[in-house]
Each structure stands twice: as C-alpha cells, then as structure tokens.
Amino acid sequence: MQVEALKAFVIEKLEEIKGRDITTLDIAKKSGFADYMVVCSGNSNRHVKSIAQSIAIECRAQGIEPLGIEGNDVGEWALVDLGDIIVHVMTDEIRDRYQLEELWN
C-alpha cells in the first residue's frame, strides 16, 4: 500500500473506532524515520488501548505488519509504528501535556 493510501486507511479506521481530534502532520522534511504522524485522542486509557490494537489488527488484515506498538500496557499514550506513518493515540491530558502538534509544526 502506498503512503497516501495507508494514511487514508489509518484515518478511516481511526474515525470508525471513534478516535477524536485526528491530526495529520507531514514530517517528511523534518525527519528521516517517517513521512507522516497521525495523532488522535481517546476517551480513556481503555479506549486508547483499543484504538491502537484496532489499527494494528486492521493493518495486519491488509498485509501491513506494524514495526512496533509501544505504550499499550498503560494506555495513556500508545504508538503504532507503520514505517512511513507513526500513529499516536493519547488521552486528552497527555496530548495537552506533550503537544506533539506544536513540537512538529
């Protein structure tokens, strides 16, 4: 799957599982490890875990094996590494604290 198609797929799946405030950051010129970051919020720790697991499962179903999943044990901030796209799922409190959008803009 091409990067743009994967990005659209991830956003669609985040919307389906009720990820909130979905933001896409183009970091290709700022980083050598990925082209995009997709950031979204979950309603609770359990919701954050569920979103991250769902993204990993849906990608595997499309033949895309995540390179890694981090932070899914606690559920405040989960990261799904899809290679060219990094998906961050956070509670509102953690998202406000770290402000990734501000950091990468």
C-alpha positions, 0 to 999 in steps of 0.5 A, spaced: 500 500 500 502 506 498 503 512 503 497 516 501 493 510 501 495 507 508 494 514 511 487 514 508 486 507 511 489 509 518 484 515 518 478 511 516 479 506 521 481 511 526 474 515 525 470 508 525 473 506 532 471 513 534 478 516 535 477 524 536 481 530 534 485 526 528 491 530 526 495 529 520 502 532 520 507 531 514 514 530 517 517 528 511 522 534 511 523 534 518 525 527 519 528 521 516 524 515 520 517 517 517 513 521 512 507 522 516 504 522 524 497 521 525 495 523 532 488 522 535 485 522 542 481 517 546 476 517 551 480 513 556 486 509 557 481 503 555 479 506 549 486 508 547 488 501 548 483 499 543 484 504 538 491 502 537 490 494 537 484 496 532 489 499 527 494 494 528 489 488 527 486 492 521 493 493 518 495 486 519 488 484 515 491 488 509 498 485 509 501 491 513 505 488 519 506 494 524 514 495 526 512 496 533 506 498 538 509 501 544 505 504 550 499 499 550 500 496 557 498 503 560 494 506 555 495 513 556 499 514 550 500 508 545 504 508 538 503 504 532 509 504 528 507 503 520 514 505 517 512 511 513 506 513 518 507 513 526 500 513 529 499 516 536 493 515 540 493 519 547 488 521 552 486 528 552 491 530 558 497 527 555 496 530 548 495 537 552 501 535 556 506 533 550 503 537 544 506 533 539 502 538 534 506 544 536 513 540 537 512 538 529 509 544 526 
